[in-house]
Amino acid sequence: MSDMSISSVLSAAAGATKSQTPEKVREAAQQFEALLMGQILRTERQSGSGWLGSGEDSSAECATDYAEQQFAAVLAQQGGLGLADLISTGLERNH
C-alpha cells in the first residue's frame, strides 16, 4: 500500500460495502487506520517536535513523508491502535 490517499481509502470502503466481504471491509479499515496514523506522524513532525527532528531539505522531507506512510501502513497491518478491528466489527454488525 504505497500510495495512500483519501480517495483510495474511500474507493476501497465503497467497494467493501458493495461486496460486503469481510476481507475487503478489514482492508478498508486498515487503510483508514494507516491514513490516520500517517497524519498523526506528519502533524508531529511539522510541529517541530517530530521523531526525526526538523530538516529543511525538500528531498529529505519527501523521503520522510514516504517513510511515515509506510510505517503507518505496517503498524495498521500489525494491529496499530486497534481502530481497524473496531471499524470492521462495527461494519459487519450493521450488515
C-alpha positions as CSV (number, residue, x, y, z in Angstrom):
1,M,0.0,0.0,0.0
2,S,2.5,2.6,-1.1
3,D,0.0,5.2,-2.5
4,M,-2.2,6.2,0.4
5,S,-4.7,9.0,-0.2
6,I,-8.2,9.8,1.0
7,S,-9.7,8.9,-2.4
8,S,-8.1,5.4,-2.4
9,V,-9.4,4.8,1.1
10,L,-12.9,6.0,0.1
11,S,-12.9,3.8,-3.0
12,A,-11.8,0.8,-1.0
13,A,-14.5,1.5,1.5
14,A,-17.1,1.9,-1.2
15,G,-16.0,-1.4,-2.7
16,A,-16.2,-3.1,0.7
17,T,-19.7,-2.0,1.3
18,K,-20.9,-3.1,-2.1
19,S,-19.5,-6.6,-2.0
20,Q,-19.6,-6.9,1.8
21,T,-16.8,-9.4,2.1
22,P,-15.1,-9.4,5.5
23,E,-11.6,-9.2,3.8
24,K,-12.4,-6.0,1.9
25,V,-14.0,-4.4,5.0
26,R,-10.9,-5.3,7.0
27,E,-8.6,-3.9,4.3
28,A,-10.5,-0.6,4.1
29,A,-10.5,-0.3,7.9
30,Q,-6.7,-0.9,7.9
31,Q,-6.2,1.7,5.2
32,F,-8.2,4.2,7.2
33,E,-6.2,3.5,10.3
34,A,-2.9,3.8,8.4
35,L,-4.1,7.1,6.9
36,L,-5.0,8.4,10.4
37,M,-1.6,7.3,11.9
38,G,0.2,8.8,9.0
39,Q,-1.5,12.1,9.6
40,I,-0.6,12.0,13.3
41,L,3.1,11.4,12.5
42,R,3.1,14.1,9.9
43,T,1.5,16.6,12.2
44,E,4.0,15.9,15.0
45,R,6.9,16.2,12.6
46,Q,5.7,19.5,11.2
47,S,5.1,20.9,14.6
48,G,8.8,20.8,15.3
49,S,8.6,18.0,17.9
50,G,8.7,15.2,15.3
51,W,10.5,12.0,15.7
52,L,13.2,12.8,13.2
53,G,13.8,16.4,14.0
54,S,13.4,19.3,11.6
55,G,15.0,19.4,8.2
56,E,14.7,22.0,5.5
57,D,15.8,19.8,2.6
58,S,12.8,19.1,0.3
59,S,14.1,15.7,-0.8
60,A,14.5,14.6,2.9
61,E,11.0,15.8,3.6
62,C,9.7,13.7,0.7
63,A,11.6,10.7,1.9
64,T,10.3,11.2,5.4
65,D,6.7,11.5,4.2
66,Y,7.1,8.2,2.3
67,A,8.7,6.6,5.4
68,E,5.9,7.8,7.6
69,Q,3.2,6.4,5.2
70,Q,4.9,3.0,5.1
71,F,5.5,2.9,8.8
72,A,1.8,3.8,9.4
73,A,0.7,1.1,6.9
74,V,2.8,-1.6,8.6
75,L,1.6,-0.5,12.0
76,A,-2.1,-0.7,10.9
77,Q,-1.5,-4.2,9.4
78,Q,0.0,-5.4,12.7
79,G,-2.9,-4.1,14.8
80,G,-1.9,-0.5,15.2
81,L,-4.2,1.4,17.5
82,G,-6.9,-1.2,17.2
83,L,-9.2,1.0,15.2
84,A,-9.3,-1.3,12.2
85,D,-10.7,-4.1,14.4
86,L,-13.4,-1.8,15.9
87,I,-14.4,-0.4,12.5
88,S,-14.6,-3.8,10.7
89,T,-16.6,-5.3,13.6
90,G,-19.0,-2.4,13.6
91,L,-19.5,-2.5,9.8
92,E,-20.0,-6.3,9.8
93,R,-22.7,-5.9,12.6
94,N,-24.6,-3.4,10.5
95,H,-24.8,-5.7,7.5
